[in-house]
Amino acid sequence: MTTQQLTIEPASEHVGAFVSGIDLAQAAAPGGLGPETTAVIKDAWAKHGVLFFREQPITPEQHMAFAEHFAAIDINKFFAAVDGFPGIAQVLKEKDQEHNIGGGWHTDHTYDAVPARGSILLARETPATGGDTHFLSVGAAYDALTEDLKATIATLEAHHSSEHVFGAKAEHAKEIGDRFGNADAVGGTTHPLVIKHPETGRKMLYVNAAFVTGIVGWSDDESTDLLNQLYRHIVNGGFDYRFEWEVGSIAMWDNCATWHMAYNDYPGQRRLMHRITVEGVALDAAA
């Protein structure tokens, strides 16, 4: 495969790009995608935050081979895996189930000391209507902050936890049922509120409402006030793009650079996705 075949077209002003002219099944062929093509995709991923591919009916083996072009696979501790493929998480909602997975704005794996760098989600079954995923740029959100607010958060850290989402007593885990498991693996860590992107060096807001439990050294009320201010800014600032799925579509997002949310607007319909996450590196404060 040559890089001349690739076309990368931005999806919106701040986040996302469509990649065409590539057959990702080639990732598992001898020689893979090749170093030049891999480098172009990697650079576009870092620049745009999330990449979209259409008409990629790849096998689980090909899915894994594509992911491994960018980093080792980070096996999810809580999601049910695809049979025979522990590195592929199953993101499923059956027709008779009320609650979906990933239905609020979040960033994957921030509760880990070294969070997964990115996720590669492949649509296996999609509803006739609904089930879009919304993405936004936390780099653009940081850039749009006032200078005073940038100064306020420059050296702060937040605590991130998985217990209230995946723990044995977590209401969300009870609602999801056997699509989640391994409640004993919950834990938490701290990260800077503002990180430096490991590839581009761009400053990113690294907080999210799903996993952040508070700001280190601040009271609950102070933390809640500041975090809610940041969340409103991130969600309402126009830094977003909403992606419509088709069977064979892939979204490959950067957990350092984006938030995402899956819409739960397809009652009585089945939606099945296969997700691979890839390993990241320790995050550095931007200050």
Long-range contacts (C-beta under 8 A, 24 or more apart in sequence): 1-26, 1-33, 1-34, 1-37, 2-34, 2-36, 2-37, 3-36, 3-37, 3-40, 6-37, 6-40, 6-41, 8-40, 8-44, 8-48, 8-51, 10-48, 11-48, 11-52, 11-241, 11-243, 12-240, 12-241, 14-136, 14-137, 14-140, 14-238, 14-239, 14-240, 14-241, 15-48, 15-49, 15-50, 15-135, 15-136, 15-137, 15-140, 15-239, 15-240, 15-241, 15-257, 15-258, 16-48, 16-49, 16-50, 16-51, 16-52, 16-135, 16-241, 16-243, 17-44, 17-47, 17-48, 17-50, 17-51, 17-52, 18-51, 18-52, 18-53, 18-54, 19-44, 19-51, 19-52, 19-53, 20-53, 20-54, 22-53, 23-56, 24-53, 24-56, 24-58, 24-62, 24-66, 24-250, 25-56, 25-58, 25-59, 25-62, 27-58, 27-62, 27-65, 27-66, 27-69, 28-59, 28-61, 28-62, 28-65, 28-66, 32-65, 32-69, 33-66, 33-69, 38-69, 38-70, 41-69, 41-70, 42-70, 42-199, 45-70, 45-118, 45-252, 45-254, 46-197, 46-199, 46-200, 46-254, 46-257, 47-200, 49-135, 49-137, 49-139, 49-253, 49-254, 49-257, 49-258, 50-135, 50-241, 50-243, 50-251, 50-252, 50-253, 50-254, 50-258, 50-260, 51-251, 51-252, 51-253, 52-243, 52-249, 52-250, 52-251, 52-252, 53-249, 53-250, 53-252, 54-246, 54-248, 54-249, 55-246, 55-248, 55-249, 56-122, 56-248, 56-249, 56-250, 57-247, 57-248, 58-122, 60-84, 60-85, 60-88, 60-274, 63-88, 63-120, 63-122, 63-274, 63-276, 64-88, 64-276, 66-120, 67-120, 67-276, 67-278, 68-278, 70-117, 70-118, 70-278, 71-117, 71-118, 71-278, 71-279, 71-280, 72-278, 72-279, 73-276, 73-277, 73-278, 73-279, 74-109, 74-116, 74-117, 74-277, 74-278, 74-279, 74-280, 76-275, 76-277, 77-166, 77-182, 77-185, 78-162, 78-166, 78-180, 78-181, 78-182, 78-185, 79-179, 79-180, 79-275, 80-178, 80-179, 80-180, 80-181, 82-274, 87-276, 88-274, 88-275, 88-276, 89-274, 89-275, 89-276, 89-277, 90-179, 90-272, 90-273, 90-274, 90-275, 91-121, 91-262, 91-272, 91-273, 91-274, 91-275, 92-179, 92-270, 92-271, 92-272, 92-273, 93-264, 93-266, 93-270, 93-271, 94-270, 95-268, 95-269, 95-270, 96-268, 97-177, 98-175, 98-267, 99-172, 99-175, 99-176, 99-264, 100-262, 100-264, 100-271, 101-176, 101-179, 101-262, 102-133, 102-260, 102-261, 102-262, 103-261, 103-262, 103-263, 103-264, 104-209, 104-210, 104-261, 105-134, 105-136, 105-208, 105-209, 105-210, 105-231, 105-234, 105-235, 105-259, 105-260, 105-261, 106-208, 106-209, 106-210, 106-211, 106-259, 106-260, 106-261, 107-138, 107-206, 107-208, 107-210, 107-211, 107-255, 107-258, 107-259, 107-260, 108-255, 108-277, 109-255, 109-277, 109-280, 110-160, 110-191, 110-206, 110-208, 110-211, 110-212, 110-255, 111-160, 111-161, 111-162, 111-186, 111-187, 111-188, 111-189, 111-211, 112-189, 113-189, 113-282, 114-279, 114-280, 114-281, 114-282, 114-283, 115-191, 115-255, 115-256, 115-280, 115-283, 116-255, 116-277, 116-278, 116-279, 116-280, 117-198, 117-254, 117-255, 117-256, 117-277, 117-278, 117-279, 117-280, 117-281, 118-252, 118-253, 118-254, 118-255, 118-277, 118-278, 118-280, 119-252, 119-253, 119-255, 119-275, 119-276, 119-277, 119-278, 120-250, 120-251, 120-252, 120-275, 120-276, 120-277, 120-278, 121-250, 121-251, 121-252, 121-253, 121-273, 121-274, 121-275, 122-248, 122-249, 122-250, 122-273, 122-274, 122-275, 123-245, 123-246, 123-247, 123-248, 123-249, 123-250, 123-272, 123-273, 124-247, 124-272, 124-273, 124-274, 125-247, 125-270, 125-271, 125-272, 126-245, 126-246, 126-247, 126-249, 126-271, 127-266, 127-269, 127-270, 127-271, 128-266, 128-269, 129-265, 129-266, 129-269, 130-263, 130-265, 130-266, 130-269, 131-245, 131-262, 131-263, 131-265, 131-266, 131-269, 131-271, 132-242, 132-243, 132-244, 132-245, 132-262, 132-263, 132-265, 133-242, 133-243, 133-245, 133-251, 133-260, 133-261, 133-262, 133-263, 134-240, 134-241, 134-242, 134-243, 134-260, 134-261, 134-262, 134-263, 135-240, 135-241, 135-242, 135-243, 135-251, 135-253, 135-258, 135-259, 135-260, 136-234, 136-235, 136-239, 136-240, 136-241, 136-258, 136-259, 136-260, 137-239, 137-240, 137-257, 137-258, 138-204, 138-205, 138-206, 138-234, 138-239, 138-257, 138-258, 138-259, 139-197, 139-202, 139-203, 139-204, 139-205, 139-257, 140-237, 140-239, 141-205, 141-233, 141-234, 141-237, 141-239, 142-194, 142-203, 142-204, 142-205, 143-203, 144-233, 144-237, 144-239, 145-205, 145-233, 149-229, 150-194, 152-226, 153-193, 153-194, 153-226, 153-230, 154-194, 154-286, 154-287, 155-192, 155-285, 155-287, 156-192, 156-193, 156-194, 156-215, 156-216, 156-218, 157-190, 157-191, 157-192, 157-193, 157-215, 157-216, 158-190, 158-191, 158-192, 158-193, 158-206, 158-207, 158-212, 158-213, 158-214, 158-215, 158-216, 158-227, 159-188, 159-189, 159-190, 159-212, 159-213, 159-214, 159-215, 159-216, 160-188, 160-189, 160-190, 160-191, 160-211, 160-212, 160-213, 161-186, 161-187, 161-188, 161-211, 161-213, 162-186, 162-187, 162-188, 162-211, 163-187, 163-188, 164-213, 165-210, 165-211, 188-213, 190-216, 191-283, 192-283, 192-284, 192-285, 192-286, 192-287, 193-230, 194-285, 194-286, 194-287, 195-256, 195-283, 195-284, 195-285, 195-286, 196-283, 196-284, 196-285, 196-286, 197-256, 197-257, 198-256, 198-280, 198-281, 198-283, 198-284, 202-257, 203-286, 204-256, 204-257, 204-286, 205-230, 205-234, 206-256, 206-283, 207-231, 208-259, 234-259, 255-280, 256-280, 256-283
